[in-house]
Amino acid sequence: MILKRAFDIFTGLIALIFLMPVFALIAVAIKIESPGPILFSQLRVGRNQVPFFIHKFRSMKYSAGENGSLLTIGSDNRITGVGRVLRSSKLDELPQLFDILLGKMSFVGPRPEVPYFADFYTLQQKKIIFSVRPGLTDSASIFFINEAKILGASKNPEELYVKNILPIKASLAIDYVNGRTFIGDQIILLKTLVKIFYRG
């Protein structure tokens, strides 16, 4: 959709301009608290099943991603103090604005999975879900906004994610792809902001 892409580019540029001071403050906070890079990148599956690297502000101790689960649970001791604030406010996701401008992502679309979990999708699910750009947010992001806490309460977080959470995410993603509209995207964006600030 031309209108959707135009919105992504225009809104992404405006957001980056106004958020640059926030980017700077977060970068300083990350560097002061722990050694390592400011940004964290991770391989995800994108549109047409083309792998790409998603970017976030680093919220874990350096090299934590190499030494633990692909899932982050509520009490994960890999998360730094600054990281907990960034995650709870979703500010760690801001660098994905660059991924949006590069055309790897959109503001709204199915959240991109790591290849390991994406392989649990059926062939038909993959065909639909990966037919669009992955998004910064979607209905599943709103529904599972406290996902880390849900996983943290489980004795086997990965099993819970694969058997209970991932199928719901896939269903919501397919519903989005099949019925997506520009107005619908704006509603999802608004609901996301409301959910971040007023969690129930």
C-alpha positions as CSV (number, residue, x, y, z in Angstrom):
1,M,0.0,0.0,0.0
2,I,1.5,3.3,-1.2
3,L,-0.3,5.3,1.5
4,K,1.0,3.0,4.3
5,R,4.6,3.3,3.1
6,A,4.3,7.1,2.7
7,F,3.0,7.3,6.3
8,D,5.9,5.1,7.5
9,I,8.5,7.4,5.9
10,F,6.9,10.7,6.8
11,T,6.1,9.7,10.4
12,G,9.4,8.0,10.9
13,L,11.4,11.0,9.9
14,I,9.3,13.4,12.1
15,A,9.6,11.0,15.0
16,L,13.4,10.8,14.7
17,I,13.8,14.5,14.5
18,F,11.8,15.1,17.7
19,L,13.1,12.1,19.5
20,M,16.8,12.8,19.0
21,P,17.2,14.3,22.5
22,V,15.6,11.2,23.9
23,F,17.9,9.0,21.9
24,A,20.9,10.9,23.3
25,L,19.7,10.6,26.9
26,I,19.1,6.9,26.6
27,A,22.5,6.3,25.0
28,V,24.3,8.1,27.8
29,A,22.3,6.2,30.4
30,I,23.2,2.8,28.8
31,K,26.9,3.7,28.6
32,I,27.1,4.9,32.2
33,E,25.5,1.8,33.6
34,S,27.2,-1.0,31.7
35,P,30.0,-1.5,29.2
36,G,29.1,-2.5,25.7
37,P,27.3,-1.1,22.6
38,I,24.3,1.1,22.9
39,L,22.3,-0.8,20.3
40,F,21.4,-4.5,20.2
41,S,20.6,-6.2,16.9
42,Q,19.0,-9.6,16.4
43,L,18.2,-11.7,13.4
44,R,14.5,-11.8,12.6
45,V,12.4,-13.1,9.7
46,G,10.9,-10.3,7.5
47,R,8.7,-9.8,4.5
48,N,8.9,-12.7,2.0
49,Q,10.8,-14.6,4.7
50,V,13.9,-12.6,4.1
51,P,16.1,-12.4,7.2
52,F,17.0,-9.0,8.6
53,F,18.5,-7.5,11.7
54,I,16.1,-5.7,14.0
55,H,17.6,-2.9,16.2
56,K,16.8,-2.0,19.8
57,F,18.5,0.0,22.6
58,R,20.5,-2.6,24.6
59,S,18.6,-3.5,27.7
60,M,20.8,-6.4,28.8
61,K,24.3,-7.0,30.0
62,Y,26.8,-7.1,27.1
63,S,26.8,-10.5,25.3
64,A,23.7,-11.6,27.3
65,G,22.0,-12.7,24.1
66,E,24.7,-15.2,23.5
67,N,24.4,-16.7,27.0
68,G,20.7,-17.3,27.6
69,S,17.3,-18.0,26.2
70,L,15.8,-16.3,23.1
71,L,12.9,-15.3,25.4
72,T,13.1,-12.7,28.1
73,I,11.1,-13.4,31.3
74,G,10.1,-11.0,34.0
75,S,12.8,-11.7,36.5
76,D,15.6,-12.2,33.9
77,N,18.8,-11.3,35.6
78,R,20.4,-10.4,32.3
79,I,18.4,-7.1,32.2
80,T,20.1,-4.0,33.5
81,G,18.5,-1.3,35.6
82,V,18.2,1.1,32.7
83,G,17.0,-1.8,30.6
84,R,14.0,-2.5,32.9
85,V,12.9,1.1,32.4
86,L,13.4,1.0,28.7
87,R,11.5,-2.3,28.4
88,S,8.5,-1.3,30.6
89,S,8.1,1.9,28.6
90,K,8.9,0.3,25.3
91,L,11.6,2.9,24.7
92,D,14.0,0.1,23.8
93,E,12.1,-0.3,20.5
94,L,12.8,3.3,19.3
95,P,15.8,2.4,17.1
96,Q,13.4,0.4,14.9
97,L,12.4,3.7,13.4
98,F,15.6,3.3,11.3
99,D,14.4,-0.2,10.3
100,I,11.1,1.4,9.2
101,L,12.8,4.1,7.1
102,L,15.0,1.4,5.5
103,G,11.9,-0.5,4.4
104,K,12.6,-3.5,6.6
105,M,9.6,-2.8,8.9
106,S,6.4,-0.8,9.1
107,F,4.8,1.0,12.0
108,V,2.1,-1.6,12.1
109,G,2.4,-5.3,11.1
110,P,3.0,-8.7,12.6
111,R,5.9,-8.5,15.0
112,P,8.9,-10.3,13.5
113,E,10.0,-13.5,15.1
114,V,13.5,-15.0,15.4
115,P,14.0,-17.8,12.9
116,Y,13.8,-20.5,15.5
117,F,10.3,-19.5,16.6
118,A,9.2,-18.6,13.0
119,D,9.8,-22.2,12.0
120,F,6.9,-23.3,14.3
121,Y,4.5,-21.6,11.8
122,T,2.8,-23.8,9.3
123,L,3.6,-23.3,5.6
124,Q,0.2,-21.6,5.2
125,Q,0.8,-19.3,8.2
126,K,4.2,-18.3,6.8
127,K,2.7,-17.6,3.4
128,I,0.3,-15.1,4.9
129,I,2.2,-13.6,7.8
130,F,5.4,-13.0,5.8
131,S,3.5,-11.4,2.8
132,V,3.7,-8.0,4.6
133,R,6.4,-6.0,6.3
134,P,6.7,-6.8,10.0
135,G,5.7,-4.1,12.4
136,L,6.8,-2.0,15.3
137,T,3.4,-3.0,16.9
138,D,0.4,-5.1,16.2
139,S,-2.7,-6.5,17.9
140,A,-0.5,-9.3,19.5
141,S,1.8,-6.7,21.0
142,I,-1.2,-5.1,22.7
143,F,-2.7,-8.4,23.8
144,F,0.6,-9.7,25.2
145,I,2.1,-6.4,26.5
146,N,2.9,-8.2,29.7
147,E,4.4,-11.2,28.0
148,A,7.6,-11.2,30.0
149,K,5.6,-11.5,33.3
150,I,3.5,-14.3,31.8
151,L,6.6,-16.2,30.8
152,G,8.3,-15.5,34.1
153,A,5.4,-17.3,35.9
154,S,6.0,-20.5,34.0
155,K,8.3,-23.3,34.8
156,N,8.9,-23.8,31.1
157,P,8.7,-20.4,29.4
158,E,9.7,-21.8,25.9
159,E,7.1,-24.5,26.0
160,L,4.4,-22.0,27.1
161,Y,5.4,-19.6,24.3
162,V,5.4,-22.2,21.6
163,K,2.3,-24.1,22.6
164,N,0.1,-21.2,23.9
165,I,1.3,-17.8,23.0
166,L,2.8,-18.3,19.5
167,P,-0.4,-19.8,18.0
168,I,-2.5,-16.8,19.3
169,K,0.1,-14.4,17.8
170,A,-0.1,-16.2,14.5
171,S,-3.9,-16.1,14.5
172,L,-3.9,-12.3,15.2
173,A,-1.2,-11.7,12.6
174,I,-3.2,-13.6,10.0
175,D,-6.4,-11.7,10.9
176,Y,-4.4,-8.4,10.5
177,V,-3.0,-9.3,7.1
178,N,-6.4,-10.4,5.7
179,G,-8.2,-7.4,6.9
180,R,-5.6,-4.6,7.1
181,T,-6.6,-1.0,6.3
182,F,-4.9,2.3,6.7
183,I,-7.5,3.4,9.3
184,G,-7.1,0.1,11.1
185,D,-3.3,0.7,11.4
186,Q,-4.0,4.1,13.0
187,I,-6.3,2.4,15.5
188,I,-3.7,-0.1,16.4
189,L,-1.1,2.6,16.9
190,L,-3.5,4.5,19.2
191,K,-4.4,1.4,21.2
192,T,-0.7,0.7,21.6
193,L,0.1,4.1,23.0
194,V,-2.9,3.8,25.4
195,K,-1.8,0.4,26.5
196,I,1.7,1.5,27.2
197,F,0.6,4.4,29.4
198,Y,-2.4,2.8,31.0
199,R,-1.8,-0.9,31.5
200,G,-4.6,-3.0,32.9
